[in-house]
C-alpha cells in the first residue's frame, strides 16, 4: 500500500495542471468564503430576521463557522473534480495503466492506486477547509470552542469523495479528457434543470434521491432552517428534505455504484 501511495503521489506532483488548479483553489477559497459572508449579510437579511436574529450575522464564530466554510468550499468540488478527470484520463492517454501491469503490478494494485487519487485529493481539500475554519473561527470567536460543530468536517470529507467518485466514473467510462470534463460539468446543470421541472410537477420527493442533489445536501446551505421557515410562512407547506441518515445512505449507494461501474469498465477494457 505504501508503494502504491508513493507512486500516485509522484505522479500527482509532476502534473502541472494539478499544481495550477490547486493554486487557484488555495488562493480563491478564502476569498469565496468571505464573499459568501458579504452576500448573506447584504441580501439575506429577511432570512436572518425570521430566525429572530438582529444586526449583522457573523458565521465566522464557533460553531457556525464549520457549516459555513464547508458549504462555501463545496462550490470548489467541481474544480477539484476536473483534476480527478485529468489524472485518470492521462492514464489512458499515456497508457500508464498498461505499463504498470507490464512492470509487474497486479490489476488489483493498479486499480487501488487509482482510487487513492480520489482519497488524496479529498484529504487535501478537507484539511485546507479545516484550516480555514480554525483561522476564521479563532479570529472572530471569543472562545476557542473548536470541537463544537466540527462534525461538519467529516461530512464534507465524505461529500468530496462522493463528488470525486462521480468524476472518476466519467473519466473511466469516456477516457477522453475534454469529453469527460464536459460531461462531468454539464451533468450538474442538467440535473438541476431536471430537478426544477420535477419540483414544478410536484415530484420534489423524486428529485431528493438524485445523486448530485443528495451529495450537495450532505453540507447544506447555512441558512437552510431559516429558508424552510420562510417557505412555510409563504406557502404553508414544508419543503421535502431527506433525513440526514437516509441522505447519507443514498450518497453511500451512489458513491459505491460509481466506483463499481468504473472498476467493471476498466476490467473489461483493453488497457
PADRENLO-155046 format. One record per residue: residue number from 0; residue in three letters; x, y, z of N, C-alpha, C in turn. Coordinates in nm, 3 decimals. Example, Ala and Ser with C-alpha at 12.3 -4.5 7.8 and 13.67 -1.06 7.14 Angstrom:
- 0	ALA	1.319	-0.569	0.780	1.230	-0.450	0.780	1.320	-0.330	0.780 .
- 1	SER	1.285	-0.225	0.708	1.367	-0.106	0.714	1.290	0.003	0.787 .
END
This chain:
- 0	UNK	0.082	-0.120	0.000	0.000	0.000	0.000	0.087	0.127	0.000 .
- 1	UNK	0.194	0.125	0.080	0.281	0.242	0.086	0.346	0.267	-0.049 .
- 2	UNK	0.383	0.160	-0.119	0.445	0.175	-0.251	0.346	0.235	-0.350 .
- 3	UNK	0.221	0.185	-0.346	0.117	0.238	-0.435	0.093	0.386	-0.408 .
- 4	UNK	0.085	0.420	-0.281	0.061	0.558	-0.243	0.177	0.648	-0.289 .
- 5	UNK	0.299	0.597	-0.273	0.416	0.674	-0.315	0.416	0.697	-0.465 .
- 6	UNK	0.378	0.595	-0.541	0.374	0.608	-0.687	0.273	0.712	-0.730 .
- 7	UNK	0.154	0.708	-0.670	0.049	0.804	-0.707	0.088	0.946	-0.667 .
- 8	UNK	0.154	0.961	-0.553	0.198	1.094	-0.510	0.302	1.151	-0.606 .
- 9	UNK	0.391	1.065	-0.655	0.492	1.110	-0.751	0.426	1.155	-0.881 .
- 10	UNK	0.325	1.078	-0.927	0.253	1.115	-1.048	0.182	1.249	-1.031 .
- 11	UNK	0.116	1.266	-0.917	0.043	1.390	-0.892	0.138	1.510	-0.884 .
- 12	UNK	0.253	1.490	-0.822	0.348	1.600	-0.804	0.405	1.649	-0.936 .
- 13	UNK	0.404	1.565	-1.037	0.460	1.601	-1.168	0.354	1.655	-1.264 .
- 14	UNK	0.229	1.659	-1.219	0.120	1.705	-1.305	0.104	1.856	-1.291 .
- 15	UNK	0.139	1.928	-1.396	0.138	2.075	-1.392	-0.004	2.130	-1.374 .
- 16	UNK	-0.099	2.070	-1.444	-0.237	2.117	-1.434	-0.289	2.104	-1.291 .
- 17	UNK	-0.245	2.000	-1.220	-0.284	1.983	-1.080	-0.233	2.098	-0.996 .
- 18	UNK	-0.107	2.134	-1.014	-0.049	2.244	-0.937	-0.121	2.375	-0.964 .
- 19	UNK	-0.153	2.399	-1.091	-0.222	2.523	-1.128	-0.360	2.530	-1.064 .
- 20	UNK	-0.438	2.422	-1.076	-0.574	2.421	-1.022	-0.573	2.430	-0.870 .
- 21	UNK	-0.480	2.361	-0.806	-0.472	2.368	-0.660	-0.432	2.507	-0.613 .
- 22	UNK	-0.342	2.572	-0.686	-0.303	2.709	-0.650	-0.422	2.804	-0.663 .
- 23	UNK	-0.501	2.785	-0.769	-0.623	2.864	-0.787	-0.718	2.840	-0.670 .
- 24	UNK	-0.733	2.713	-0.634	-0.822	2.677	-0.523	-0.774	2.737	-0.392 .
- 25	UNK	-0.645	2.721	-0.361	-0.591	2.772	-0.235	-0.604	2.924	-0.226 .
- 26	UNK	-0.589	2.992	-0.340	-0.599	3.137	-0.341	-0.741	3.189	-0.335 .
- 27	UNK	-0.831	3.122	-0.406	-0.969	3.171	-0.416	-1.057	3.129	-0.299 .
- 28	UNK	-1.031	3.013	-0.241	-1.120	2.962	-0.136	-1.144	3.061	-0.022 .
- 29	UNK	-1.040	3.122	0.037	-1.066	3.218	0.145	-1.147	3.338	0.097 .
- 30	UNK	-1.122	3.382	-0.026	-1.195	3.497	-0.080	-1.341	3.462	-0.104 .
- 31	UNK	-1.366	3.343	-0.155	-1.503	3.300	-0.181	-1.580	3.286	-0.050 .
- 32	UNK	-1.515	3.231	0.050	-1.580	3.217	0.182	-1.622	3.354	0.233 .
- 33	UNK	-1.531	3.452	0.225	-1.564	3.586	0.272	-1.669	3.651	0.181 .
- 34	UNK	-1.663	3.620	0.051	-1.763	3.674	-0.042	-1.902	3.625	-0.010 .
- 35	UNK	-1.916	3.498	0.025	-2.047	3.446	0.064	-2.096	3.512	0.193 .
- 36	UNK	-2.002	3.538	0.285	-2.038	3.608	0.409	-2.099	3.744	0.377 .
- 37	UNK	-2.035	3.820	0.287	-2.086	3.952	0.249	-2.220	3.940	0.180 .
- 38	UNK	-2.234	3.838	0.096	-2.360	3.819	0.022	-2.476	3.793	0.117 .
- 39	UNK	-2.455	3.702	0.211	-2.561	3.666	0.305	-2.605	3.787	0.387 .
- 40	UNK	-2.510	3.864	0.433	-2.545	3.977	0.518	-2.606	4.093	0.440 .
- 41	UNK	-2.575	4.100	0.310	-2.630	4.208	0.229	-2.768	4.176	0.175 .
- 42	UNK	-2.784	4.052	0.126	-2.907	4.018	0.054	-3.001	3.923	0.129 .
- 43	UNK	-2.952	3.861	0.236	-3.032	3.763	0.306	-3.081	3.811	0.442 .
- 44	UNK	-3.088	3.943	0.459	-3.134	3.999	0.586	-3.269	3.946	0.631 .
- 45	UNK	-3.369	3.939	0.540	-3.501	3.888	0.580	-3.497	3.747	0.639 .
- 46	UNK	-3.408	3.664	0.587	-3.398	3.527	0.639	-3.343	3.529	0.782 .
- 47	UNK	-3.251	3.619	0.808	-3.196	3.628	0.942	-3.304	3.677	1.040 .
- 48	UNK	-3.391	3.767	0.990	-3.498	3.818	1.076	-3.595	3.709	1.115 .
- 49	UNK	-3.616	3.614	1.023	-3.706	3.503	1.052	-3.659	3.424	1.172 .
- 50	UNK	-3.528	3.409	1.185	-3.473	3.330	1.295	-3.462	3.411	1.425 .
- 51	UNK	-3.509	3.537	1.419	-3.506	3.619	1.540	-3.374	3.684	1.565 .
- 52	UNK	-3.285	3.684	1.463	-3.153	3.740	1.479	-3.155	3.886	1.437 .
- 53	UNK	-3.090	3.971	1.510	-3.084	4.113	1.475	-2.938	4.151	1.452 .
- 54	UNK	-2.919	4.258	1.375	-2.783	4.301	1.347	-2.719	4.214	1.240 .
- 55	UNK	-2.589	4.227	1.229	-2.515	4.153	1.127	-2.488	4.011	1.173 .
- 56	UNK	-2.517	3.917	1.085	-2.493	3.777	1.116	-2.347	3.745	1.091 .
- 57	UNK	-2.282	3.686	1.189	-2.140	3.650	1.174	-2.126	3.499	1.175 .
- 58	UNK	-2.109	3.438	1.056	-2.096	3.292	1.050	-1.955	3.244	1.083 .
- 59	UNK	-1.866	3.337	1.116	-1.727	3.300	1.140	-1.696	3.271	1.287 .
- 60	UNK	-1.800	3.258	1.368	-1.777	3.222	1.508	-1.810	3.073	1.525 .
- 61	UNK	-1.742	3.011	1.621	-1.771	2.871	1.651	-1.910	2.862	1.715 .
- 62	UNK	-1.994	2.763	1.682	-1.970	2.653	1.588	-2.018	2.680	1.446 .
- 63	UNK	-2.078	2.799	1.420	-2.135	2.826	1.288	-2.033	2.822	1.177 .
- 64	UNK	-1.907	2.851	1.211	-1.804	2.860	1.109	-1.785	2.729	1.033 .
- 65	UNK	-1.807	2.615	1.101	-1.785	2.486	1.036	-1.885	2.462	0.923 .
- 66	UNK	-2.012	2.489	0.951	-2.113	2.472	0.847	-2.093	2.570	0.733 .
- 67	UNK	-2.045	2.691	0.766	-2.030	2.794	0.664	-1.911	2.767	0.573 .
- 68	UNK	-1.795	2.732	0.630	-1.676	2.711	0.544	-1.690	2.583	0.462 .
- 69	UNK	-1.755	2.480	0.517	-1.771	2.358	0.439	-1.867	2.379	0.323 .
- 70	UNK	-1.977	2.452	0.347	-2.070	2.480	0.238	-2.004	2.569	0.132 .
- 71	UNK	-1.933	2.672	0.175	-1.865	2.761	0.080	-1.760	2.686	0.000 .
- 72	UNK	-1.684	2.600	0.066	-1.579	2.524	-0.002	-1.635	2.420	-0.097 .
- 73	UNK	-1.758	2.374	-0.070	-1.817	2.270	-0.155	-1.837	2.317	-0.298 .
- 74	UNK	-1.841	2.450	-0.320	-1.854	2.502	-0.455	-1.732	2.474	-0.540 .
- 75	UNK	-1.620	2.440	-0.477	-1.498	2.410	-0.550	-1.487	2.262	-0.587 .
- 76	UNK	-1.584	2.182	-0.547	-1.575	2.039	-0.575	-1.575	2.010	-0.725 .
- 77	UNK	-1.642	2.093	-0.802	-1.639	2.074	-0.948	-1.498	2.098	-1.000 .
- 78	UNK	-1.433	2.204	-0.951	-1.297	2.235	-0.995	-1.200	2.123	-0.961 .
- 79	UNK	-1.207	2.073	-0.838	-1.117	1.964	-0.798	-1.156	1.835	-0.870 .
- 80	UNK	-1.286	1.818	-0.899	-1.330	1.701	-0.975	-1.266	1.697	-1.113 .
- 81	UNK	-1.242	1.814	-1.170	-1.174	1.821	-1.301	-1.034	1.761	-1.291 .
- 82	UNK	-0.968	1.781	-1.176	-0.835	1.723	-1.156	-0.844	1.570	-1.162 .
- 83	UNK	-0.946	1.514	-1.095	-0.965	1.369	-1.097	-0.980	1.319	-1.241 .
- 84	UNK	-1.058	1.392	-1.319	-1.078	1.355	-1.459	-0.946	1.359	-1.535 .
- 85	UNK	-0.870	1.466	-1.517	-0.743	1.482	-1.589	-0.645	1.371	-1.552 .
- 86	UNK	-0.633	1.345	-1.423	-0.538	1.242	-1.376	-0.576	1.105	-1.432 .
- 87	UNK	-0.704	1.072	-1.425	-0.747	0.940	-1.469	-0.738	0.925	-1.620 .
- 88	UNK	-0.780	1.026	-1.695	-0.774	1.015	-1.842	-0.630	1.016	-1.892 .
- 89	UNK	-0.540	1.079	-1.816	-0.398	1.073	-1.854	-0.345	0.930	-1.850 .
- 90	UNK	-0.401	0.850	-1.760	-0.359	0.710	-1.751	-0.390	0.636	-1.881 .
- 91	UNK	-0.500	0.674	-1.945	-0.534	0.613	-2.074	-0.453	0.675	-2.187 .
- 92	UNK	-0.438	0.807	-2.183	-0.368	0.876	-2.291	-0.222	0.832	-2.301 .
- 93	UNK	-0.157	0.815	-2.185	-0.017	0.776	-2.184	0.003	0.627	-2.159 .
- 94	UNK	-0.108	0.554	-2.151	-0.107	0.408	-2.136	-0.024	0.361	-2.015 .
- 95	UNK	-0.027	0.441	-1.910	0.048	0.404	-1.790	-0.019	0.291	-1.712 .
- 96	UNK	-0.151	0.276	-1.726	-0.218	0.163	-1.660	-0.160	0.032	-1.712 .
- 97	UNK	-0.152	0.023	-1.844	-0.098	-0.099	-1.905	0.049	-0.118	-1.871 .
- 98	UNK	0.124	-0.007	-1.868	0.266	-0.015	-1.839	0.291	-0.063	-1.696 .
- 99	UNK	0.205	-0.020	-1.603	0.220	-0.063	-1.464	0.202	-0.214	-1.451 .
- 100	UNK	0.107	-0.268	-1.526	0.084	-0.413	-1.523	0.200	-0.487	-1.587 .
- 101	UNK	0.252	-0.432	-1.698	0.368	-0.493	-1.764	0.489	-0.495	-1.669 .
- 102	UNK	0.500	-0.389	-1.588	0.614	-0.379	-1.496	0.600	-0.468	-1.373 .
- 103	UNK	0.488	-0.541	-1.363	0.475	-0.638	-1.256	0.367	-0.612	-1.155 .
- 104	UNK	0.299	-0.499	-1.163	0.190	-0.471	-1.069	0.067	-0.552	-1.107 .
- 105	UNK	-0.006	-0.597	-1.007	-0.129	-0.670	-1.034	-0.240	-0.571	-1.071 .
- 106	UNK	-0.344	-0.624	-1.136	-0.456	-0.537	-1.174	-0.519	-0.475	-1.050 .
- 107	UNK	-0.529	-0.552	-0.943	-0.586	-0.502	-0.818	-0.506	-0.384	-0.765 .
- 108	UNK	-0.373	-0.395	-0.768	-0.288	-0.287	-0.719	-0.303	-0.162	-0.804 .
- 109	UNK	-0.314	-0.180	-0.934	-0.329	-0.067	-1.025	-0.459	0.009	-0.995 .
- 110	UNK	-0.567	-0.065	-0.977	-0.698	-0.004	-0.951	-0.700	0.066	-0.815 .
- 111	UNK	-0.643	0.001	-0.714	-0.636	0.063	-0.581	-0.558	0.194	-0.590 .
- 112	UNK	-0.453	0.193	-0.672	-0.375	0.314	-0.690	-0.457	0.428	-0.747 .
- 113	UNK	-0.548	0.394	-0.840	-0.634	0.498	-0.898	-0.734	0.550	-0.795 .
- 114	UNK	-0.785	0.461	-0.712	-0.878	0.503	-0.608	-0.808	0.595	-0.507 .
- 115	UNK	-0.677	0.573	-0.489	-0.601	0.657	-0.397	-0.608	0.804	-0.439 .
- 116	UNK	-0.615	0.827	-0.569	-0.619	0.964	-0.621	-0.736	1.040	-0.560 .
- 117	UNK	-0.852	0.974	-0.559	-0.972	1.036	-0.504	-0.953	1.070	-0.356 .
- 118	UNK	-0.901	0.975	-0.281	-0.886	0.996	-0.137	-0.777	1.098	-0.105 .
- 119	UNK	-0.672	1.102	-0.186	-0.566	1.201	-0.165	-0.621	1.342	-0.185 .
- 120	UNK	-0.691	1.364	-0.296	-0.745	1.496	-0.324	-0.852	1.536	-0.222 .
- 121	UNK	-0.934	1.440	-0.181	-1.035	1.469	-0.079	-0.970	1.509	0.052 .
- 122	UNK	-0.861	1.443	0.086	-0.789	1.475	0.210	-0.728	1.615	0.203 .
- 123	UNK	-0.671	1.650	0.088	-0.609	1.782	0.072	-0.711	1.894	0.091 .
- 124	UNK	-0.824	1.885	0.020	-0.922	1.995	0.027	-0.991	1.998	0.163 .
- 125	UNK	-1.007	1.882	0.226	-1.071	1.881	0.359	-0.979	1.941	0.464 .
- 126	UNK	-0.851	1.908	0.459	-0.756	1.965	0.554	-0.747	2.117	0.536 .
- 127	UNK	-0.751	2.163	0.412	-0.745	2.307	0.387	-0.870	2.376	0.440 .
- 128	UNK	-0.984	2.312	0.421	-1.109	2.367	0.474	-1.107	2.370	0.626 .
- 129	UNK	-1.051	2.267	0.687	-1.036	2.262	0.833	-0.950	2.379	0.881 .
- 130	UNK	-0.840	2.405	0.811	-0.751	2.516	0.848	-0.824	2.650	0.835 .
- 131	UNK	-0.899	2.667	0.725	-0.976	2.790	0.707	-1.076	2.810	0.821 .
- 132	UNK	-1.143	2.702	0.860	-1.240	2.711	0.968	-1.176	2.752	1.099 .
- 133	UNK	-1.060	2.695	1.129	-0.990	2.728	1.253	-0.945	2.874	1.252 .
- 134	UNK	-0.891	2.920	1.137	-0.842	3.058	1.128	-0.957	3.158	1.142 .
- 135	UNK	-1.063	3.137	1.063	-1.178	3.229	1.070	-1.243	3.224	1.208 .
- 136	UNK	-1.258	3.104	1.263	-1.321	3.090	1.394	-1.239	3.154	1.505 .
- 137	UNK	-1.108	3.131	1.502	-1.021	3.186	1.606	-1.017	3.338	1.601 .
- 138	UNK	-1.027	3.394	1.480	-1.019	3.539	1.464	-1.148	3.610	1.504 .
- 139	UNK	-1.259	3.537	1.509	-1.389	3.601	1.533	-1.460	3.553	1.660 .
- 140	UNK	-1.414	3.446	1.721	-1.483	3.392	1.839	-1.417	3.438	1.968 .
- 141	UNK	-1.497	3.452	2.070	-1.444	3.490	2.200	-1.378	3.372	2.270 .
- 142	UNK	-1.428	3.252	2.241	-1.369	3.131	2.299	-1.331	3.034	2.188 .
- 143	UNK	-1.225	2.958	2.209	-1.177	2.861	2.110	-1.250	2.727	2.126 .
- 144	UNK	-1.380	2.729	2.102	-1.461	2.606	2.113	-1.458	2.533	1.979 .
- 145	UNK	-1.340	2.483	1.942	-1.318	2.425	1.809	-1.403	2.301	1.786 .
- 146	UNK	-1.421	2.219	1.887	-1.484	2.089	1.867	-1.634	2.097	1.850 .
- 147	UNK	-1.694	2.206	1.890	-1.838	2.222	1.878	-1.875	2.242	1.731 .
- 148	UNK	-1.948	2.147	1.674	-1.990	2.156	1.536	-1.890	2.106	1.434 .
- 149	UNK	-1.776	2.053	1.479	-1.672	2.012	1.386	-1.712	1.885	1.308 .
- 150	UNK	-1.825	1.823	1.346	-1.871	1.706	1.270	-1.908	1.742	1.127 .
- 151	UNK	-1.916	1.873	1.095	-1.938	1.913	0.956	-1.817	1.880	0.869 .
- 152	UNK	-1.699	1.870	0.928	-1.578	1.841	0.851	-1.579	1.699	0.795 .
- 153	UNK	-1.606	1.594	0.876	-1.616	1.460	0.816	-1.728	1.449	0.714 .
- 154	UNK	-1.838	1.523	0.734	-1.945	1.523	0.634	-1.894	1.581	0.503 .
- 155	UNK	-1.816	1.687	0.514	-1.760	1.749	0.394	-1.660	1.655	0.326 .
- 156	UNK	-1.581	1.584	0.406	-1.485	1.488	0.351	-1.558	1.380	0.271 .
- 157	UNK	-1.665	1.330	0.327	-1.744	1.228	0.257	-1.806	1.287	0.130 .
- 158	UNK	-1.850	1.412	0.137	-1.908	1.476	0.020	-1.806	1.485	-0.093 .
- 159	UNK	-1.682	1.525	-0.061	-1.580	1.536	-0.165	-1.553	1.401	-0.229 .
- 160	UNK	-1.550	1.295	-0.150	-1.528	1.161	-0.206	-1.641	1.124	-0.300 .
- 161	UNK	-1.764	1.160	-0.263	-1.880	1.131	-0.348	-1.869	1.204	-0.482 .
- 162	UNK	-1.841	1.334	-0.476	-1.828	1.412	-0.599	-1.713	1.361	-0.685 .
- 163	UNK	-1.601	1.328	-0.623	-1.485	1.284	-0.699	-1.504	1.143	-0.756 .
- 164	UNK	-1.585	1.061	-0.689	-1.618	0.930	-0.745	-1.701	0.947	-0.872 .
- 165	UNK	-1.783	1.052	-0.873	-1.863	1.085	-0.992	-1.772	1.126	-1.106 .
- 166	UNK	-1.671	1.208	-1.077	-1.573	1.248	-1.179	-1.492	1.128	-1.226 .
- 167	UNK	-1.456	1.043	-1.132	-1.380	0.921	-1.162	-1.460	0.832	-1.258 .
- 168	UNK	-1.590	0.825	-1.237	-1.679	0.747	-1.321	-1.676	0.795	-1.466 .
- 169	UNK	-1.689	0.925	-1.487	-1.686	0.979	-1.623	-1.551	0.955	-1.690 .
- 170	UNK	-1.443	0.975	-1.615	-1.311	0.956	-1.672	-1.287	0.810	-1.711 .
- 171	UNK	-1.336	0.718	-1.630	-1.318	0.575	-1.657	-1.399	0.529	-1.778 .
- 172	UNK	-1.518	0.583	-1.791	-1.608	0.540	-1.899	-1.575	0.606	-2.031 .
- 173	UNK	-1.546	0.736	-2.029	-1.530	0.812	-2.153	-1.384	0.821	-2.201 .
- 174	UNK	-1.289	0.812	-2.111	-1.146	0.808	-2.142	-1.087	0.940	-2.192 .
- 175	UNK	-1.158	1.014	-2.275	-1.105	1.136	-2.334	-1.118	1.253	-2.235 .
- 176	UNK	-1.011	1.328	-2.212	-1.015	1.436	-2.111	-1.122	1.540	-2.137 .
- 177	UNK	-1.123	1.598	-2.257	-1.217	1.706	-2.286	-1.362	1.659	-2.276 .
- 178	UNK	-1.390	1.543	-2.334	-1.526	1.489	-2.333	-1.570	1.458	-2.190 .
- 179	UNK	-1.481	1.399	-2.112	-1.514	1.364	-1.974	-1.542	1.488	-1.890 .
- 180	UNK	-1.460	1.592	-1.908	-1.479	1.716	-1.831	-1.611	1.781	-1.868 .
- 181	UNK	-1.642	1.785	-1.999	-1.767	1.846	-2.044	-1.887	1.772	-1.986 .
- 182	UNK	-1.888	1.640	-1.994	-2.000	1.562	-1.942	-2.010	1.577	-1.790 .
- 183	UNK	-1.896	1.582	-1.722	-1.895	1.598	-1.577	-1.959	1.730	-1.536 .
- 184	UNK	-1.921	1.839	-1.601	-1.973	1.971	-1.567	-2.119	1.986	-1.610 .
- 185	UNK	-2.151	1.941	-1.732	-2.286	1.956	-1.784	-2.386	1.876	-1.701 .
- 186	UNK	-2.342	1.765	-1.641	-2.433	1.683	-1.561	-2.490	1.761	-1.442 .
- 187	UNK	-2.411	1.853	-1.386	-2.460	1.936	-1.275	-2.573	2.025	-1.324 .
- 188	UNK	-2.552	2.086	-1.440	-2.654	2.176	-1.495	-2.779	2.098	-1.533 .
- 189	UNK	-2.759	1.982	-1.598	-2.872	1.901	-1.646	-2.956	1.851	-1.529 .
- 190	UNK	-2.890	1.803	-1.422	-2.968	1.752	-1.309	-3.044	1.865	-1.241 .
- 191	UNK	-2.982	1.982	-1.230	-3.050	2.096	-1.167	-3.175	2.136	-1.246 .
- 192	UNK	-3.161	2.145	-1.378	-3.276	2.183	-1.462	-3.387	2.079	-1.451 .
- 193	UNK	-3.348	1.951	-1.460	-3.447	1.844	-1.447	-3.514	1.848	-1.310 .
- 194	UNK	-3.436	1.880	-1.208	-3.490	1.889	-1.073	-3.595	1.997	-1.059 .
- 195	UNK	-3.574	2.111	-1.128	-3.671	2.219	-1.122	-3.802	2.179	-1.189 .
- 196	UNK	-3.793	2.104	-1.300	-3.914	2.055	-1.366	-3.988	1.957	-1.275 .
- 197	UNK	-3.914	1.871	-1.207	-3.976	1.775	-1.116	-4.043	1.847	-1.000 .
- 198	UNK	-3.978	1.948	-0.946	-4.038	2.026	-0.838	-4.166	2.093	-0.884 .
- 199	UNK	-4.161	2.152	-1.004	-4.279	2.221	-1.058	-4.393	2.123	-1.081 .
- 200	UNK	-4.359	1.997	-1.109	-4.461	1.896	-1.132	-4.504	1.822	-1.007 .
- 201	UNK	-4.459	1.869	-0.891	-4.498	1.805	-0.766	-4.421	1.680	-0.733 .
- 202	UNK	-4.305	1.660	-0.798	-4.224	1.540	-0.776	-4.095	1.574	-0.702 .
- 203	UNK	-4.107	1.660	-0.605	-3.991	1.702	-0.527	-3.926	1.583	-0.455 .
- 204	UNK	-4.009	1.485	-0.415	-3.956	1.367	-0.346	-3.862	1.286	-0.436 .
- 205	UNK	-3.892	1.284	-0.566	-3.807	1.211	-0.660	-3.671	1.279	-0.673 .
- 206	UNK	-3.674	1.411	-0.686	-3.550	1.487	-0.702	-3.459	1.471	-0.580 .
- 207	UNK	-3.518	1.451	-0.464	-3.439	1.437	-0.341	-3.344	1.318	-0.347 .
- 208	UNK	-3.376	1.219	-0.433	-3.293	1.099	-0.443	-3.194	1.103	-0.559 .
- 209	UNK	-3.186	1.216	-0.630	-3.089	1.228	-0.738	-2.949	1.237	-0.679 .
- 210	UNK	-2.848	1.185	-0.748	-2.713	1.177	-0.688	-2.652	1.311	-0.650 .
- 211	UNK	-2.644	1.405	-0.743	-2.577	1.532	-0.714	-2.653	1.613	-0.610 .
- 212	UNK	-2.784	1.605	-0.615	-2.865	1.673	-0.514	-2.841	1.612	-0.376 .
- 213	UNK	-2.831	1.481	-0.371	-2.803	1.413	-0.244	-2.665	1.452	-0.191 .
- 214	UNK	-2.567	1.457	-0.281	-2.432	1.496	-0.239	-2.431	1.636	-0.180 .
- 215	UNK	-2.499	1.729	-0.247	-2.499	1.868	-0.201	-2.565	1.882	-0.065 .
- 216	UNK	-2.663	1.797	-0.037	-2.735	1.805	0.091	-2.655	1.751	0.210 .
- 217	UNK	-2.540	1.690	0.183	-2.454	1.648	0.292	-2.403	1.769	0.370 .
- 218	UNK	-2.377	1.876	0.296	-2.335	2.002	0.358	-2.431	2.111	0.309 .
- 219	UNK	-2.546	2.127	0.373	-2.649	2.219	0.323	-2.612	2.365	0.342 .
- 220	UNK	-2.685	2.451	0.276	-2.666	2.595	0.290	-2.685	2.634	0.437 .
- 221	UNK	-2.599	2.721	0.491	-2.604	2.752	0.635	-2.738	2.803	0.685 .
- 222	UNK	-2.814	2.873	0.601	-2.942	2.930	0.645	-3.058	2.841	0.602 .
- 223	UNK	-3.033	2.710	0.594	-3.137	2.618	0.547	-3.263	2.625	0.634 .
- 224	UNK	-3.246	2.622	0.764	-3.362	2.623	0.852	-3.442	2.753	0.838 .
- 225	UNK	-3.373	2.864	0.824	-3.441	2.992	0.803	-3.518	2.994	0.672 .
- 226	UNK	-3.456	2.935	0.566	-3.521	2.928	0.435	-3.647	2.841	0.442 .
- 227	UNK	-3.640	2.732	0.517	-3.756	2.644	0.532	-3.870	2.718	0.603 .
- 228	UNK	-3.835	2.794	0.708	-3.937	2.869	0.781	-4.004	2.972	0.691 .
- 229	UNK	-3.923	3.039	0.607	-3.981	3.138	0.515	-4.075	3.071	0.415 .
- 230	UNK	-4.034	2.953	0.364	-4.119	2.881	0.269	-4.250	2.838	0.334 .
- 231	UNK	-4.241	2.794	0.459	-4.362	2.753	0.531	-4.457	2.871	0.551 .
- 232	UNK	-4.402	2.986	0.584	-4.486	3.104	0.604	-4.548	3.153	0.474 .
- 233	UNK	-4.473	3.139	0.365	-4.522	3.189	0.236	-4.624	3.097	0.172 .
- 234	UNK	-4.599	2.966	0.181	-4.685	2.870	0.110	-4.767	2.782	0.203 .
- 235	UNK	-4.728	2.776	0.329	-4.798	2.689	0.422	-4.756	2.544	0.410 .
- 236	UNK	-4.655	2.517	0.326	-4.606	2.380	0.305	-4.460	2.369	0.346 .
- 237	UNK	-4.423	2.252	0.393	-4.285	2.226	0.431	-4.211	2.158	0.316 .
- 238	UNK	-4.101	2.217	0.268	-4.025	2.154	0.159	-3.979	2.015	0.198 .
- 239	UNK	-3.979	1.924	0.101	-3.940	1.786	0.129	-3.788	1.775	0.130 .
- 240	UNK	-3.734	1.730	0.242	-3.590	1.710	0.256	-3.568	1.575	0.323 .
- 241	UNK	-3.477	1.497	0.267	-3.448	1.366	0.325	-3.386	1.381	0.463 .
- 242	UNK	-3.417	1.288	0.551	-3.350	1.283	0.680	-3.200	1.262	0.657 .
- 243	UNK	-3.120	1.315	0.749	-2.975	1.307	0.733	-2.925	1.164	0.716 .
- 244	UNK	-2.980	1.072	0.796	-2.936	0.933	0.788	-2.974	0.871	0.654 .
- 245	UNK	-3.094	0.903	0.605	-3.138	0.850	0.475	-3.054	0.907	0.363 .
- 246	UNK	-3.030	1.037	0.369	-2.949	1.102	0.265	-2.808	1.046	0.263 .
- 247	UNK	-2.756	1.016	0.382	-2.622	0.958	0.391	-2.616	0.822	0.322 .
- 248	UNK	-2.718	0.741	0.342	-2.724	0.609	0.278	-2.737	0.621	0.126 .
- 249	UNK	-2.817	0.718	0.081	-2.833	0.741	-0.062	-2.699	0.779	-0.124 .
- 250	UNK	-2.625	0.867	-0.059	-2.494	0.909	-0.108	-2.396	0.793	-0.110 .
- 251	UNK	-2.399	0.711	-0.005	-2.311	0.595	0.001	-2.342	0.498	-0.113 .
- 252	UNK	-2.469	0.481	-0.143	-2.510	0.395	-0.254	-2.454	0.445	-0.386 .
- 253	UNK	-2.473	0.574	-0.414	-2.425	0.629	-0.541	-2.273	0.626	-0.551 .
- 254	UNK	-2.205	0.660	-0.441	-2.059	0.658	-0.442	-2.008	0.518	-0.474 .
- 255	UNK	-2.065	0.417	-0.407	-2.025	0.278	-0.432	-2.058	0.237	-0.574 .
- 256	UNK	-2.175	0.277	-0.622	-2.216	0.243	-0.758	-2.119	0.301	-0.861 .
- 257	UNK	-2.081	0.427	-0.845	-1.989	0.491	-0.940	-1.854	0.421	-0.941 .
- 258	UNK	-1.805	0.385	-0.823	-1.677	0.316	-0.814	-1.686	0.176	-0.877 .
- 259	UNK	-1.794	0.104	-0.850	-1.809	-0.032	-0.903	-1.823	-0.032	-1.055 .
- 260	UNK	-1.899	0.063	-1.109	-1.912	0.072	-1.254	-1.777	0.105	-1.317 .
- 261	UNK	-1.703	0.196	-1.255	-1.570	0.231	-1.305	-1.479	0.109	-1.305 .
- 262	UNK	-1.482	0.034	-1.196	-1.400	-0.086	-1.186	-1.438	-0.186	-1.294 .
- 263	UNK	-1.568	-0.206	-1.314	-1.616	-0.301	-1.415	-1.572	-0.260	-1.555 .
- 264	UNK	-1.580	-0.130	-1.584	-1.540	-0.080	-1.716	-1.391	-0.099	-1.738 .
- 265	UNK	-1.310	-0.065	-1.637	-1.166	-0.077	-1.651	-1.124	-0.223	-1.668 .
- 266	UNK	-1.190	-0.314	-1.596	-1.154	-0.456	-1.605	-1.186	-0.513	-1.744 .
- 267	UNK	-1.293	-0.466	-1.805	-1.334	-0.518	-1.934	-1.262	-0.450	-2.052 .
- 268	UNK	-1.199	-0.338	-2.025	-1.138	-0.261	-2.133	-0.996	-0.308	-2.158 .
- 269	UNK	-0.958	-0.300	-2.284	-0.819	-0.332	-2.322	-0.731	-0.213	-2.285 .
- 270	UNK	-0.653	-0.228	-2.180	-0.568	-0.117	-2.134	-0.454	-0.088	-2.231 .
END
